[in-house]
Amino acid sequence: MSSPTAPSIVSEDSPHVALGVTNARRWTIVGLLFTASLINYFDRATISFALPLISKELQLGPMEKGKLLSAFFFSYALMQIPVGWCADRLNLRWLYAGAFAVWTIAQGLMGLAGGLTALMAFRVLLGIGESIYLPGGSKLVSLLFSRAERGLPAGLFDFGTRTGLVIEGVLVPWMLTRYGWRRTFIVVGFSALLWLVRWLLVLHARLSQDARRSQNSAMGGRPFPQFAVVFGFSACLLVSLFLFPLMSNLVIPNVLPSLAQPDVPRVSLVLCVAWWSFLIFLVWFAPLKKLTTTESGAARTFSRLLSAWRNKNLLGICLGFFCFDYYWYFLVNWLPDYLVTSRGLTILKAGIFASLPYLVFGVSEPIGGWIADRLVRIGWNETRVRKSVVTVAFLTGLCLIPAARVNNPGAAVALIVGGCLVGLACGNLLVILQSCSPETEVGLWTGVYNFVGNVAGIVSPLITGFLIAQTGSYTPPFVLAAVLIAVGPLAFWFIVGELKADGPRP
């Protein structure tokens, strides 16, 4: 017996039919997004393997290494909201192609860099280019698929990021040993430009025309002032994360020398909490003037930004995703080091053992989306289905607690692999986000969503390092990551409301 919603796949209301894209072409586009996501993580993490060779040749100390690694994340986080805004307004065929070209060329040029400054500049460019991957991919999925069938493609294209980590753990060390770090960067970067040929041939030129037209009509005004508002808003949020810690470490020892040096981090934390409390109050509770039709495009843009940040559904989704990304970045940043320092494995074995959890995490993504899609298509309530899959997936993260306490390294890795079934949630997280956002603001909402995720990526290694330094054990950070991921579903059940049904298509 056919499912109640099955005809929507081939009906005239299906997004890909309305946009003139065949079913084969839209899945080809998903395959290209998967490949781009693979290249994305492959490029951003190559430097982790090459860092010992780079630091030896350029004589970089620990501080210089930290600056080089962090340069990417600052520009990547900064551009999430602006690029999401662009994804809603500009033709995604050319926007994605341009951003892809920026990041792959930046990756290749790193092999020609003569010093730390040039390397950092290219890492900044890499972050700017790679910022398109999630907002652009999520927007394309929302244009090509109805809500009842987005779980699989959303999980599938994001699966490329984990696949990139797995392949990189095997291929990049071999390339570094055989060709050196400079040739490795050149080959990895410039060879990826071949992807653009297939992208421009496959992607329909009219794909984002309807969304772009409706968004331009709604926003009005010239695009550059509006982009400046979005970029400034994002920059203020990002700078505020680091303003008080920086000022505290620079100013307090000189202005208030009576404070002991160990008290500086504590004062920084207090100032940060006070500032963010004020910022949250300003964003969510400050009165917002009702705009008239004569208001400029920039004013409308700022109003929409504040409205998005005040949206209850977006708030709940971002809180849940913060817990998810804290957990993910904890595994990415600390798992290899944990296996070497705490479990006594060699670097080679640690790389192989770490690749297995990443692989399970990635394979789980399309599976979780497919399971939810099938249940929705046979008539189950979509809101309950997707929230339930997210909940079950998040709760598997509790496996990290016994993983930190068992004595056998093999048992620890097996439990960590079980904890990587959290990946079942990924596709459904994106579908929940797309279902709650206005059709013309999917890219913007995804940018806000990934901005918050990158905040978790910034604080996760800092908190983990602090806990290890204070306790001399990996158990507290393992427990914290597990507890955070376990409480994450509360945000979806108690803050995020019902998912919207598909509306009429052009």
Order of alpha helices (4+ residues) and beta strands (2+ residues): alpha-alpha-alpha-alpha-alpha-alpha-alpha-alpha-alpha-alpha-alpha-alpha-alpha-alpha-alpha-alpha-alpha-alpha-alpha-alpha-alpha
